[in-house]
Amino acid sequence: MTWSTASSIASDSTNSGSQTSPNIPPEKARSQIASDFGIHVGTLNKWLRQADLDAGNTTEPKPGATSDEKAQLRAANRRIKVLEQELEVMRGAAAYFGQAQIRSQ
């Protein structure tokens, strides 16, 4: 089960009422959906919030990052880590060759 599947089902049922009982409040519908999928209600709420962010449906002052932005940030952080490792290798090589230059004189 992916978060997009559960969030679309939860979003459909909370927006239009549950198909079995239209008078169920959204919180109850979410808890029912979460128990049907065997996940915690907090997990479902997190998925629904992320789906809203990805769709651009935010009312919060600090909406957070979309899934695409999070993926770009992870890729940038990986690239930074690689560049920092390369820099350490270059510093070590410069120190080694610098010492070799001093010894040869």
Biopython code that builds the backbone (N, CA, C, O; Angstrom):
import numpy as np
from Bio.PDB.StructureBuilder import StructureBuilder

atoms = [
    (1, "MET", "N", (0.847, -1.176, 0.000)),
    (1, "MET", "CA", (0.000, 0.000, 0.000)),
    (1, "MET", "C", (0.883, 1.227, 0.000)),
    (1, "MET", "O", (1.799, 1.343, 0.814)),
    (2, "THR", "N", (0.614, 2.123, -0.895)),
    (2, "THR", "CA", (1.370, 3.366, -0.948)),
    (2, "THR", "C", (0.558, 4.475, -0.322)),
    (2, "THR", "O", (-0.658, 4.362, -0.161)),
    (3, "TRP", "N", (1.245, 5.551, 0.031)),
    (3, "TRP", "CA", (0.532, 6.649, 0.663)),
    (3, "TRP", "C", (-0.436, 7.291, -0.312)),
    (3, "TRP", "O", (-1.477, 7.802, 0.100)),
    (4, "SER", "N", (-0.113, 7.275, -1.605)),
    (4, "SER", "CA", (-1.004, 7.906, -2.574)),
    (4, "SER", "C", (-2.321, 7.142, -2.693)),
    (4, "SER", "O", (-3.376, 7.755, -2.858)),
    (5, "THR", "N", (-2.274, 5.823, -2.612)),
    (5, "THR", "CA", (-3.494, 5.022, -2.676)),
    (5, "THR", "C", (-4.383, 5.302, -1.480)),
    (5, "THR", "O", (-5.571, 5.585, -1.627)),
    (6, "ALA", "N", (-3.797, 5.220, -0.292)),
    (6, "ALA", "CA", (-4.586, 5.436, 0.920)),
    (6, "ALA", "C", (-5.078, 6.869, 1.012)),
    (6, "ALA", "O", (-6.213, 7.105, 1.427)),
    (7, "SER", "N", (-4.240, 7.833, 0.630)),
    (7, "SER", "CA", (-4.659, 9.222, 0.736)),
    (7, "SER", "C", (-5.768, 9.554, -0.255)),
    (7, "SER", "O", (-6.644, 10.363, 0.051)),
    (8, "SER", "N", (-5.745, 8.939, -1.443)),
    (8, "SER", "CA", (-6.831, 9.209, -2.385)),
    (8, "SER", "C", (-8.134, 8.598, -1.895)),
    (8, "SER", "O", (-9.196, 9.201, -2.050)),
    (9, "ILE", "N", (-8.069, 7.420, -1.312)),
    (9, "ILE", "CA", (-9.276, 6.797, -0.766)),
    (9, "ILE", "C", (-9.800, 7.607, 0.402)),
    (9, "ILE", "O", (-11.001, 7.860, 0.495)),
    (10, "ALA", "N", (-8.900, 8.020, 1.306)),
    (10, "ALA", "CA", (-9.315, 8.793, 2.472)),
    (10, "ALA", "C", (-9.847, 10.152, 2.055)),
    (10, "ALA", "O", (-10.840, 10.630, 2.605)),
    (11, "SER", "N", (-9.197, 10.773, 1.092)),
    (11, "SER", "CA", (-9.636, 12.078, 0.632)),
    (11, "SER", "C", (-11.023, 11.994, -0.001)),
    (11, "SER", "O", (-11.871, 12.854, 0.239)),
    (12, "ASP", "N", (-11.251, 10.962, -0.806)),
    (12, "ASP", "CA", (-12.559, 10.783, -1.432)),
    (12, "ASP", "C", (-13.640, 10.557, -0.397)),
    (12, "ASP", "O", (-14.729, 11.123, -0.500)),
    (13, "SER", "N", (-13.350, 9.738, 0.598)),
    (13, "SER", "CA", (-14.387, 9.415, 1.570)),
    (13, "SER", "C", (-14.620, 10.539, 2.559)),
    (13, "SER", "O", (-15.747, 10.716, 3.020)),
    (14, "THR", "N", (-13.578, 11.318, 2.909)),
    (14, "THR", "CA", (-13.787, 12.407, 3.846)),
    (14, "THR", "C", (-14.405, 13.623, 3.164)),
    (14, "THR", "O", (-15.078, 14.420, 3.817)),
    (15, "ASN", "N", (-14.189, 13.772, 1.878)),
    (15, "ASN", "CA", (-14.784, 14.903, 1.165)),
    (15, "ASN", "C", (-16.239, 14.649, 0.808)),
    (15, "ASN", "O", (-17.047, 15.578, 0.822)),
    (16, "SER", "N", (-16.583, 13.420, 0.493)),
    (16, "SER", "CA", (-17.948, 13.141, 0.082)),
    (16, "SER", "C", (-18.695, 12.287, 1.084)),
    (16, "SER", "O", (-19.791, 11.814, 0.785)),
    (17, "GLY", "N", (-18.137, 12.076, 2.261)),
    (17, "GLY", "CA", (-18.774, 11.221, 3.246)),
    (17, "GLY", "C", (-18.462, 9.776, 2.933)),
    (17, "GLY", "O", (-18.158, 9.430, 1.791)),
    (18, "SER", "N", (-18.538, 8.927, 3.951)),
    (18, "SER", "CA", (-18.248, 7.518, 3.743)),
    (18, "SER", "C", (-19.334, 6.894, 2.890)),
    (18, "SER", "O", (-20.501, 7.274, 2.986)),
    (19, "GLN", "N", (-18.956, 5.940, 2.058)),
    (19, "GLN", "CA", (-19.933, 5.327, 1.170)),
    (19, "GLN", "C", (-20.925, 4.470, 1.935)),
    (19, "GLN", "O", (-22.071, 4.325, 1.510)),
    (20, "THR", "N", (-20.502, 3.899, 3.061)),
    (20, "THR", "CA", (-21.417, 3.053, 3.810)),
    (20, "THR", "C", (-22.300, 3.866, 4.732)),
    (20, "THR", "O", (-23.485, 3.561, 4.864)),
    (21, "SER", "N", (-21.765, 4.887, 5.371)),
    (21, "SER", "CA", (-22.535, 5.732, 6.282)),
    (21, "SER", "C", (-22.185, 7.191, 6.026)),
    (21, "SER", "O", (-21.131, 7.650, 6.466)),
    (22, "PRO", "N", (-23.040, 7.932, 5.326)),
    (22, "PRO", "CA", (-22.700, 9.307, 4.971)),
    (22, "PRO", "C", (-22.637, 10.252, 6.166)),
    (22, "PRO", "O", (-22.136, 11.367, 6.017)),
    (23, "ASN", "N", (-23.123, 9.859, 7.345)),
    (23, "ASN", "CA", (-23.128, 10.747, 8.504)),
    (23, "ASN", "C", (-21.912, 10.568, 9.402)),
    (23, "ASN", "O", (-21.882, 11.106, 10.509)),
    (24, "ILE", "N", (-20.914, 9.828, 8.949)),
    (24, "ILE", "CA", (-19.702, 9.626, 9.741)),
    (24, "ILE", "C", (-18.841, 10.876, 9.637)),
    (24, "ILE", "O", (-18.574, 11.347, 8.532)),
    (25, "PRO", "N", (-18.394, 11.430, 10.785)),
    (25, "PRO", "CA", (-17.514, 12.608, 10.715)),
    (25, "PRO", "C", (-16.179, 12.252, 10.069)),
    (25, "PRO", "O", (-15.769, 11.092, 10.104)),
    (26, "PRO", "N", (-15.489, 13.239, 9.477)),
    (26, "PRO", "CA", (-14.220, 12.961, 8.781)),
    (26, "PRO", "C", (-13.182, 12.264, 9.657)),
    (26, "PRO", "O", (-12.457, 11.393, 9.176)),
    (27, "GLU", "N", (-13.099, 12.638, 10.954)),
    (27, "GLU", "CA", (-12.120, 12.007, 11.833)),
    (27, "GLU", "C", (-12.433, 10.520, 11.999)),
    (27, "GLU", "O", (-11.527, 9.687, 12.009)),
    (28, "LYS", "N", (-13.711, 10.195, 12.128)),
    (28, "LYS", "CA", (-14.116, 8.795, 12.263)),
    (28, "LYS", "C", (-13.852, 8.048, 10.962)),
    (28, "LYS", "O", (-13.405, 6.901, 10.979)),
    (29, "ALA", "N", (-14.130, 8.699, 9.832)),
    (29, "ALA", "CA", (-13.874, 8.059, 8.544)),
    (29, "ALA", "C", (-12.384, 7.780, 8.378)),
    (29, "ALA", "O", (-11.998, 6.721, 7.881)),
    (30, "ARG", "N", (-11.560, 8.713, 8.787)),
    (30, "ARG", "CA", (-10.116, 8.505, 8.684)),
    (30, "ARG", "C", (-9.663, 7.365, 9.581)),
    (30, "ARG", "O", (-8.832, 6.550, 9.179)),
    (31, "SER", "N", (-10.201, 7.302, 10.789)),
    (31, "SER", "CA", (-9.799, 6.214, 11.681)),
    (31, "SER", "C", (-10.277, 4.874, 11.138)),
    (31, "SER", "O", (-9.586, 3.865, 11.281)),
    (32, "GLN", "N", (-11.449, 4.857, 10.519)),
    (32, "GLN", "CA", (-11.959, 3.625, 9.919)),
    (32, "GLN", "C", (-11.080, 3.199, 8.734)),
    (32, "GLN", "O", (-10.742, 2.023, 8.595)),
    (33, "ILE", "N", (-10.719, 4.154, 7.894)),
    (33, "ILE", "CA", (-9.862, 3.853, 6.735)),
    (33, "ILE", "C", (-8.499, 3.366, 7.207)),
    (33, "ILE", "O", (-7.957, 2.400, 6.669)),
    (34, "ALA", "N", (-7.943, 4.040, 8.221)),
    (34, "ALA", "CA", (-6.639, 3.637, 8.742)),
    (34, "ALA", "C", (-6.693, 2.216, 9.292)),
    (34, "ALA", "O", (-5.786, 1.422, 9.043)),
    (35, "SER", "N", (-7.737, 1.890, 10.028)),
    (35, "SER", "CA", (-7.839, 0.531, 10.565)),
    (35, "SER", "C", (-8.069, -0.482, 9.450)),
    (35, "SER", "O", (-7.582, -1.609, 9.538)),
    (36, "ASP", "N", (-8.798, -0.105, 8.407)),
    (36, "ASP", "CA", (-8.999, -1.009, 7.272)),
    (36, "ASP", "C", (-7.679, -1.358, 6.593)),
    (36, "ASP", "O", (-7.488, -2.489, 6.146)),
    (37, "PHE", "N", (-6.770, -0.389, 6.516)),
    (37, "PHE", "CA", (-5.481, -0.623, 5.872)),
    (37, "PHE", "C", (-4.414, -1.106, 6.846)),
    (37, "PHE", "O", (-3.305, -1.445, 6.431)),
    (38, "GLY", "N", (-4.732, -1.142, 8.122)),
    (38, "GLY", "CA", (-3.785, -1.613, 9.117)),
    (38, "GLY", "C", (-2.667, -0.622, 9.405)),
    (38, "GLY", "O", (-1.540, -1.018, 9.702)),
    (39, "ILE", "N", (-2.981, 0.668, 9.316)),
    (39, "ILE", "CA", (-1.996, 1.706, 9.611)),
    (39, "ILE", "C", (-2.533, 2.601, 10.710)),
    (39, "ILE", "O", (-3.723, 2.559, 11.021)),
    (40, "HIS", "N", (-1.675, 3.400, 11.294)),
    (40, "HIS", "CA", (-2.072, 4.332, 12.335)),
    (40, "HIS", "C", (-2.744, 5.549, 11.701)),
    (40, "HIS", "O", (-2.424, 5.932, 10.576)),
    (41, "VAL", "N", (-3.671, 6.147, 12.433)),
    (41, "VAL", "CA", (-4.386, 7.329, 11.925)),
    (41, "VAL", "C", (-3.407, 8.467, 11.649)),
    (41, "VAL", "O", (-3.578, 9.215, 10.686)),
    (42, "GLY", "N", (-2.385, 8.599, 12.487)),
    (42, "GLY", "CA", (-1.383, 9.645, 12.279)),
    (42, "GLY", "C", (-0.655, 9.477, 10.953)),
    (42, "GLY", "O", (-0.335, 10.458, 10.281)),
    (43, "THR", "N", (-0.397, 8.229, 10.581)),
    (43, "THR", "CA", (0.254, 7.961, 9.300)),
    (43, "THR", "C", (-0.653, 8.393, 8.154)),
    (43, "THR", "O", (-0.197, 9.024, 7.201)),
    (44, "LEU", "N", (-1.930, 8.054, 8.246)),
    (44, "LEU", "CA", (-2.878, 8.453, 7.205)),
    (44, "LEU", "C", (-2.986, 9.966, 7.124)),
    (44, "LEU", "O", (-3.020, 10.528, 6.030)),
    (45, "ASN", "N", (-3.040, 10.637, 8.282)),
    (45, "ASN", "CA", (-3.101, 12.102, 8.288)),
    (45, "ASN", "C", (-1.861, 12.706, 7.654)),
    (45, "ASN", "O", (-1.954, 13.695, 6.927)),
    (46, "LYS", "N", (-0.695, 12.118, 7.923)),
    (46, "LYS", "CA", (0.558, 12.603, 7.321)),
    (46, "LYS", "C", (0.505, 12.444, 5.803)),
    (46, "LYS", "O", (0.898, 13.344, 5.061)),
    (47, "TRP", "N", (0.018, 11.296, 5.354)),
    (47, "TRP", "CA", (-0.097, 11.055, 3.910)),
    (47, "TRP", "C", (-1.071, 12.038, 3.261)),
    (47, "TRP", "O", (-0.813, 12.547, 2.171)),
    (48, "LEU", "N", (-2.191, 12.302, 3.936)),
    (48, "LEU", "CA", (-3.172, 13.240, 3.391)),
    (48, "LEU", "C", (-2.588, 14.652, 3.318)),
    (48, "LEU", "O", (-2.816, 15.371, 2.345)),
    (49, "ARG", "N", (-1.837, 15.045, 4.347)),
    (49, "ARG", "CA", (-1.211, 16.364, 4.335)),
    (49, "ARG", "C", (-0.214, 16.465, 3.182)),
    (49, "ARG", "O", (-0.155, 17.485, 2.494)),
    (50, "GLN", "N", (0.579, 15.392, 2.970)),
    (50, "GLN", "CA", (1.555, 15.405, 1.879)),
    (50, "GLN", "C", (0.851, 15.458, 0.525)),
    (50, "GLN", "O", (1.314, 16.138, -0.391)),
    (51, "ALA", "N", (-0.269, 14.741, 0.397)),
    (51, "ALA", "CA", (-1.030, 14.772, -0.852)),
    (51, "ALA", "C", (-1.570, 16.179, -1.113)),
    (51, "ALA", "O", (-1.576, 16.636, -2.256)),
    (52, "ASP", "N", (-2.023, 16.868, -0.060)),
    (52, "ASP", "CA", (-2.486, 18.245, -0.210)),
    (52, "ASP", "C", (-1.347, 19.167, -0.624)),
    (52, "ASP", "O", (-1.527, 20.044, -1.468)),
    (53, "LEU", "N", (-0.171, 18.966, -0.026)),
    (53, "LEU", "CA", (0.986, 19.782, -0.396)),
    (53, "LEU", "C", (1.349, 19.570, -1.858)),
    (53, "LEU", "O", (1.618, 20.528, -2.583)),
    (54, "ASP", "N", (1.355, 18.307, -2.289)),
    (54, "ASP", "CA", (1.712, 18.002, -3.671)),
    (54, "ASP", "C", (0.700, 18.577, -4.654)),
    (54, "ASP", "O", (1.050, 18.964, -5.768)),
    (55, "ALA", "N", (-0.561, 18.628, -4.226)),
    (55, "ALA", "CA", (-1.616, 19.161, -5.091)),
    (55, "ALA", "C", (-1.713, 20.681, -5.016)),
    (55, "ALA", "O", (-2.406, 21.302, -5.822)),
    (56, "GLY", "N", (-1.019, 21.282, -4.049)),
    (56, "GLY", "CA", (-1.071, 22.737, -3.900)),
    (56, "GLY", "C", (-2.250, 23.216, -3.091)),
    (56, "GLY", "O", (-2.568, 24.405, -3.119)),
    (57, "ASN", "N", (-2.911, 22.325, -2.369)),
    (57, "ASN", "CA", (-4.071, 22.679, -1.554)),
    (57, "ASN", "C", (-3.642, 22.883, -0.106)),
    (57, "ASN", "O", (-3.866, 22.014, 0.737)),
    (58, "THR", "N", (-3.025, 24.027, 0.187)),
    (58, "THR", "CA", (-2.569, 24.278, 1.550)),
    (58, "THR", "C", (-3.206, 25.534, 2.090)),
    (58, "THR", "O", (-3.381, 26.519, 1.372)),
    (59, "THR", "N", (-3.548, 25.491, 3.354)),
    (59, "THR", "CA", (-4.098, 26.666, 4.027)),
    (59, "THR", "C", (-3.213, 27.072, 5.192)),
    (59, "THR", "O", (-3.479, 28.075, 5.853)),
    (60, "GLU", "N", (-2.167, 26.308, 5.449)),
    (60, "GLU", "CA", (-1.281, 26.586, 6.565)),
    (60, "GLU", "C", (-0.254, 27.643, 6.169)),
    (60, "GLU", "O", (0.139, 27.721, 5.005)),
    (61, "PRO", "N", (0.186, 28.464, 7.140)),
    (61, "PRO", "CA", (1.198, 29.468, 6.805)),
    (61, "PRO", "C", (2.543, 28.850, 6.425)),
    (61, "PRO", "O", (3.272, 29.422, 5.615)),
    (62, "LYS", "N", (2.882, 27.702, 6.991)),
    (62, "LYS", "CA", (4.124, 27.004, 6.657)),
    (62, "LYS", "C", (3.749, 25.648, 6.079)),
    (62, "LYS", "O", (3.721, 24.654, 6.804)),
    (63, "PRO", "N", (3.464, 25.596, 4.791)),
    (63, "PRO", "CA", (2.931, 24.361, 4.231)),
    (63, "PRO", "C", (3.908, 23.202, 4.160)),
    (63, "PRO", "O", (3.479, 22.050, 4.230)),
    (64, "GLY", "N", (5.183, 23.453, 4.027)),
    (64, "GLY", "CA", (6.136, 22.361, 3.900)),
    (64, "GLY", "C", (6.537, 22.154, 2.458)),
    (64, "GLY", "O", (6.138, 22.906, 1.569)),
    (65, "ALA", "N", (7.334, 21.119, 2.240)),
    (65, "ALA", "CA", (7.872, 20.848, 0.909)),
    (65, "ALA", "C", (7.056, 19.767, 0.206)),
    (65, "ALA", "O", (6.533, 18.854, 0.845)),
    (66, "THR", "N", (6.956, 19.881, -1.099)),
    (66, "THR", "CA", (6.283, 18.843, -1.874)),
    (66, "THR", "C", (7.212, 17.651, -2.021)),
    (66, "THR", "O", (8.395, 17.733, -1.691)),
    (67, "SER", "N", (6.687, 16.563, -2.506)),
    (67, "SER", "CA", (7.498, 15.353, -2.694)),
    (67, "SER", "C", (8.638, 15.607, -3.679)),
    (67, "SER", "O", (9.749, 15.113, -3.487)),
    (68, "ASP", "N", (8.366, 16.371, -4.724)),
    (68, "ASP", "CA", (9.416, 16.706, -5.700)),
    (68, "ASP", "C", (10.525, 17.538, -5.059)),
    (68, "ASP", "O", (11.710, 17.302, -5.297)),
    (69, "GLU", "N", (10.126, 18.510, -4.246)),
    (69, "GLU", "CA", (11.122, 19.340, -3.572)),
    (69, "GLU", "C", (11.956, 18.514, -2.597)),
    (69, "GLU", "O", (13.164, 18.719, -2.478)),
    (70, "LYS", "N", (11.313, 17.587, -1.904)),
    (70, "LYS", "CA", (12.047, 16.718, -0.980)),
    (70, "LYS", "C", (13.038, 15.837, -1.731)),
    (70, "LYS", "O", (14.155, 15.618, -1.262)),
    (71, "ALA", "N", (12.640, 15.334, -2.887)),
    (71, "ALA", "CA", (13.533, 14.500, -3.694)),
    (71, "ALA", "C", (14.729, 15.317, -4.189)),
    (71, "ALA", "O", (15.861, 14.835, -4.174)),
    (72, "GLN", "N", (14.477, 16.544, -4.623)),
    (72, "GLN", "CA", (15.560, 17.415, -5.072)),
    (72, "GLN", "C", (16.513, 17.737, -3.923)),
    (72, "GLN", "O", (17.728, 17.779, -4.116)),
    (73, "LEU", "N", (15.974, 17.961, -2.746)),
    (73, "LEU", "CA", (16.797, 18.255, -1.584)),
    (73, "LEU", "C", (17.665, 17.053, -1.206)),
    (73, "LEU", "O", (18.841, 17.213, -0.881)),
    (74, "ARG", "N", (17.085, 15.848, -1.249)),
    (74, "ARG", "CA", (17.871, 14.639, -0.969)),
    (74, "ARG", "C", (19.003, 14.482, -1.981)),
    (74, "ARG", "O", (20.129, 14.146, -1.612)),
    (75, "ALA", "N", (18.704, 14.724, -3.249)),
    (75, "ALA", "CA", (19.734, 14.608, -4.292)),
    (75, "ALA", "C", (20.832, 15.654, -4.085)),
    (75, "ALA", "O", (22.015, 15.351, -4.242)),
    (76, "ALA", "N", (20.448, 16.864, -3.739)),
    (76, "ALA", "CA", (21.433, 17.917, -3.502)),
    (76, "ALA", "C", (22.306, 17.582, -2.299)),
    (76, "ALA", "O", (23.516, 17.805, -2.325)),
    (77, "ASN", "N", (21.693, 17.046, -1.242)),
    (77, "ASN", "CA", (22.473, 16.675, -0.063)),
    (77, "ASN", "C", (23.440, 15.535, -0.357)),
    (77, "ASN", "O", (24.556, 15.516, 0.161)),
    (78, "ARG", "N", (23.011, 14.572, -1.197)),
    (78, "ARG", "CA", (23.925, 13.499, -1.600)),
    (78, "ARG", "C", (25.101, 14.064, -2.387)),
    (78, "ARG", "O", (26.245, 13.660, -2.180)),
    (79, "ARG", "N", (24.819, 14.993, -3.286)),
    (79, "ARG", "CA", (25.869, 15.607, -4.101)),
    (79, "ARG", "C", (26.847, 16.397, -3.231)),
    (79, "ARG", "O", (28.057, 16.358, -3.453)),
    (80, "ILE", "N", (26.322, 17.103, -2.255)),
    (80, "ILE", "CA", (27.178, 17.854, -1.330)),
    (80, "ILE", "C", (28.089, 16.906, -0.565)),
    (80, "ILE", "O", (29.272, 17.193, -0.379)),
    (81, "LYS", "N", (27.545, 15.775, -0.122)),
    (81, "LYS", "CA", (28.352, 14.799, 0.612)),
    (81, "LYS", "C", (29.494, 14.270, -0.250)),
    (81, "LYS", "O", (30.622, 14.135, 0.223)),
    (82, "VAL", "N", (29.200, 13.969, -1.524)),
    (82, "VAL", "CA", (30.234, 13.488, -2.447)),
    (82, "VAL", "C", (31.293, 14.562, -2.662)),
    (82, "VAL", "O", (32.487, 14.263, -2.655)),
    (83, "LEU", "N", (30.872, 15.798, -2.850)),
    (83, "LEU", "CA", (31.829, 16.886, -3.064)),
    (83, "LEU", "C", (32.702, 17.111, -1.834)),
    (83, "LEU", "O", (33.892, 17.397, -1.965)),
    (84, "GLU", "N", (32.123, 16.984, -0.643)),
    (84, "GLU", "CA", (32.925, 17.130, 0.574)),
    (84, "GLU", "C", (33.956, 16.007, 0.684)),
    (84, "GLU", "O", (35.085, 16.243, 1.114)),
    (85, "GLN", "N", (33.574, 14.786, 0.297)),
    (85, "GLN", "CA", (34.529, 13.670, 0.314)),
    (85, "GLN", "C", (35.648, 13.901, -0.694)),
    (85, "GLN", "O", (36.815, 13.642, -0.400)),
    (86, "GLU", "N", (35.295, 14.390, -1.882)),
    (86, "GLU", "CA", (36.309, 14.689, -2.888)),
    (86, "GLU", "C", (37.252, 15.779, -2.401)),
    (86, "GLU", "O", (38.456, 15.714, -2.651)),
    (87, "LEU", "N", (36.721, 16.769, -1.716)),
    (87, "LEU", "CA", (37.548, 17.850, -1.189)),
    (87, "LEU", "C", (38.538, 17.317, -0.153)),
    (87, "LEU", "O", (39.694, 17.738, -0.130)),
    (88, "GLU", "N", (38.099, 16.402, 0.697)),
    (88, "GLU", "CA", (39.002, 15.809, 1.683)),
    (88, "GLU", "C", (40.133, 15.040, 1.009)),
    (88, "GLU", "O", (41.279, 15.100, 1.453)),
    (89, "VAL", "N", (39.811, 14.315, -0.067)),
    (89, "VAL", "CA", (40.840, 13.591, -0.810)),
    (89, "VAL", "C", (41.830, 14.573, -1.414)),
    (89, "VAL", "O", (43.038, 14.343, -1.362)),
    (90, "MET", "N", (41.344, 15.648, -1.978)),
    (90, "MET", "CA", (42.225, 16.653, -2.588)),
    (90, "MET", "C", (43.111, 17.320, -1.535)),
    (90, "MET", "O", (44.290, 17.574, -1.781)),
    (91, "ARG", "N", (42.542, 17.601, -0.371)),
    (91, "ARG", "CA", (43.346, 18.200, 0.699)),
    (91, "ARG", "C", (44.452, 17.233, 1.140)),
    (91, "ARG", "O", (45.594, 17.640, 1.354)),
    (92, "GLY", "N", (44.102, 15.960, 1.271)),
    (92, "GLY", "CA", (45.100, 14.960, 1.644)),
    (92, "GLY", "C", (46.192, 14.844, 0.600)),
    (92, "GLY", "O", (47.370, 14.740, 0.942)),
    (93, "ALA", "N", (45.815, 14.859, -0.669)),
    (93, "ALA", "CA", (46.794, 14.769, -1.754)),
    (93, "ALA", "C", (47.684, 16.005, -1.767)),
    (93, "ALA", "O", (48.892, 15.890, -1.972)),
    (94, "ALA", "N", (47.109, 17.179, -1.552)),
    (94, "ALA", "CA", (47.891, 18.417, -1.535)),
    (94, "ALA", "C", (48.875, 18.397, -0.368)),
    (94, "ALA", "O", (50.022, 18.819, -0.515)),
    (95, "ALA", "N", (48.436, 17.914, 0.776)),
    (95, "ALA", "CA", (49.336, 17.833, 1.927)),
    (95, "ALA", "C", (50.459, 16.838, 1.663)),
    (95, "ALA", "O", (51.614, 17.107, 1.993)),
    (96, "TYR", "N", (50.135, 15.698, 1.076)),
    (96, "TYR", "CA", (51.138, 14.674, 0.779)),
    (96, "TYR", "C", (52.176, 15.193, -0.204)),
    (96, "TYR", "O", (53.378, 15.070, 0.035)),
    (97, "PHE", "N", (51.724, 15.768, -1.299)),
    (97, "PHE", "CA", (52.657, 16.269, -2.302)),
    (97, "PHE", "C", (53.401, 17.503, -1.811)),
    (97, "PHE", "O", (54.528, 17.756, -2.235)),
    (98, "GLY", "N", (52.791, 18.262, -0.932)),
    (98, "GLY", "CA", (53.480, 19.411, -0.339)),
    (98, "GLY", "C", (54.638, 18.954, 0.531)),
    (98, "GLY", "O", (55.710, 19.558, 0.507)),
    (99, "GLN", "N", (54.429, 17.892, 1.300)),
    (99, "GLN", "CA", (55.495, 17.337, 2.130)),
    (99, "GLN", "C", (56.594, 16.738, 1.258)),
    (99, "GLN", "O", (57.775, 16.858, 1.584)),
    (100, "ALA", "N", (56.224, 16.106, 0.171)),
    (100, "ALA", "CA", (57.210, 15.520, -0.736)),
    (100, "ALA", "C", (58.068, 16.611, -1.364)),
    (100, "ALA", "O", (59.265, 16.410, -1.571)),
    (101, "GLN", "N", (57.482, 17.746, -1.667)),
    (101, "GLN", "CA", (58.212, 18.878, -2.245)),
    (101, "GLN", "C", (59.230, 19.409, -1.252)),
    (101, "GLN", "O", (60.351, 19.743, -1.635)),
    (102, "ILE", "N", (58.854, 19.491, 0.019)),
    (102, "ILE", "CA", (59.745, 20.015, 1.050)),
    (102, "ILE", "C", (60.926, 19.064, 1.245)),
    (102, "ILE", "O", (62.062, 19.516, 1.386)),
    (103, "ARG", "N", (60.679, 17.781, 1.255)),
    (103, "ARG", "CA", (61.730, 16.789, 1.484)),
    (103, "ARG", "C", (62.734, 16.764, 0.339)),
    (103, "ARG", "O", (63.913, 16.501, 0.577)),
    (104, "SER", "N", (62.315, 17.024, -0.876)),
    (104, "SER", "CA", (63.224, 16.939, -2.030)),
    (104, "SER", "C", (64.164, 18.139, -2.117)),
    (104, "SER", "O", (65.166, 18.085, -2.830)),
    (105, "GLN", "N", (63.860, 19.193, -1.418)),
    (105, "GLN", "CA", (64.726, 20.384, -1.494)),
    (105, "GLN", "C", (65.840, 20.293, -0.557)),
    (105, "GLN", "O", (66.664, 21.205, -0.487)),
]
sb = StructureBuilder()
sb.init_structure("model")
sb.init_model(0)
sb.init_chain("A")
sb.init_seg("    ")
for serial, (resi, resn, name, xyz) in enumerate(atoms, 1):
    if name == "N":
        sb.init_residue(resn, " ", resi, " ")
    sb.init_atom(name, np.array(xyz, "f"), 0.0, 1.0, " ", f" {name:<3s}", serial, name[0])
structure = sb.get_structure()
